[in-house]
Amino acid sequence: MTEKNKQLSRFGFSFERGGAHTSRTMMLEELGALLTYVDRPEAEKIDYLQAIDDENCLGKRSGKTRTLTYRHLVDLYSLDRTNVLFRALLYFWNRDIDGQPLLALLCTFARDSIFRSTAPFILKFPEGATITRESLEEFIDSQEPGRFSKATLKSTAQNINSTWTKSGHLYGRARKVRSRANPTAGSVSYALLLGYLAGSRGQALFQTEYTKLLDCTFDKAIELAESASRKGWIVFKRVGDVIEVLFPNLINQEEMEWLREQS
């Protein structure tokens, strides 16, 4: 792991070689049901485990399935409020209902390396283009030839296509067609935060791999950041080409120290 990745892992980013998408999607419905059931920002990781495992809040049939579900949700979202990545997801989740699919996608992107690797492939397609499962399988295989069996490649590609569909980047069932995602004030704020944690500042925050996930023009992203600032979610200042974005509600003092160390 590179030094930068080690630093980012302190904020909740993950660079593990595996990923939940070999067996699951980004589990948007399960995440929503869990966060509705455990509706407390101060909840600990153990509270989410108890809700899934002991109280079966997600209605799983067996103890093994409940345990696996918890593990996959941890892989995708950490479920640990000591990580700013998850704490910020929680912050925006109930404040921006329409943004939930993109909020989940951004967190998944930051934590699932297999899913993350497919973003350039999906995002390069113009609106209206057809994306076959087979072409995605070929792309995944090209990243590490022979790593996955044919069966695993197929299921992984299906899961990844499903996640991109849930986020609004694709539509259709058997035949996937590229569409435009629907950015919101919360999802733009979260993308800007991820870029900020990764070291970007000013105007560069609007050109990171995270903001590219939003299918959003620069002007639209500025407009949504201004809206988030008016709501008190973030601090956004702009004088001409000089832009400053700050996150006083989201980044604690210890994390600010880590950021100063990085720079």
Salt bridges, closest charged atoms under 4 A:
GLU29 OE2 - LYS166 NZ 3.04
GLU30 OE2 - ARG24 NH2 2.48
GLU30 OE2 - LYS60 NZ 3.57
GLU42 OE2 - ARG40 NE 3.63
GLU44 OE2 - ARG81 NH2 2.83
ASP47 OD2 - ARG40 NH2 3.23
ASP112 OD2 - HIS21 ND1 2.93
GLU134 OE2 - ARG133 NH2 3.45
GLU137 OE2 - ARG133 NE 2.53
GLU144 OE1 - ARG17 NH2 2.69
GLU144 OE2 - ARG147 NH1 2.97
ASP215 OD2 - HIS169 NE2 3.91
ASP215 OD2 - ARG178 NH1 2.89
GLU223 OE2 - LYS220 NZ 3.48
GLU244 OE1 - LYS237 NZ 3.96
GLU255 OE1 - ARG87 NH2 2.64
GLU257 OE2 - ARG260 NH2 2.82
GLU261 OE1 - ARG10 NH2 3.58
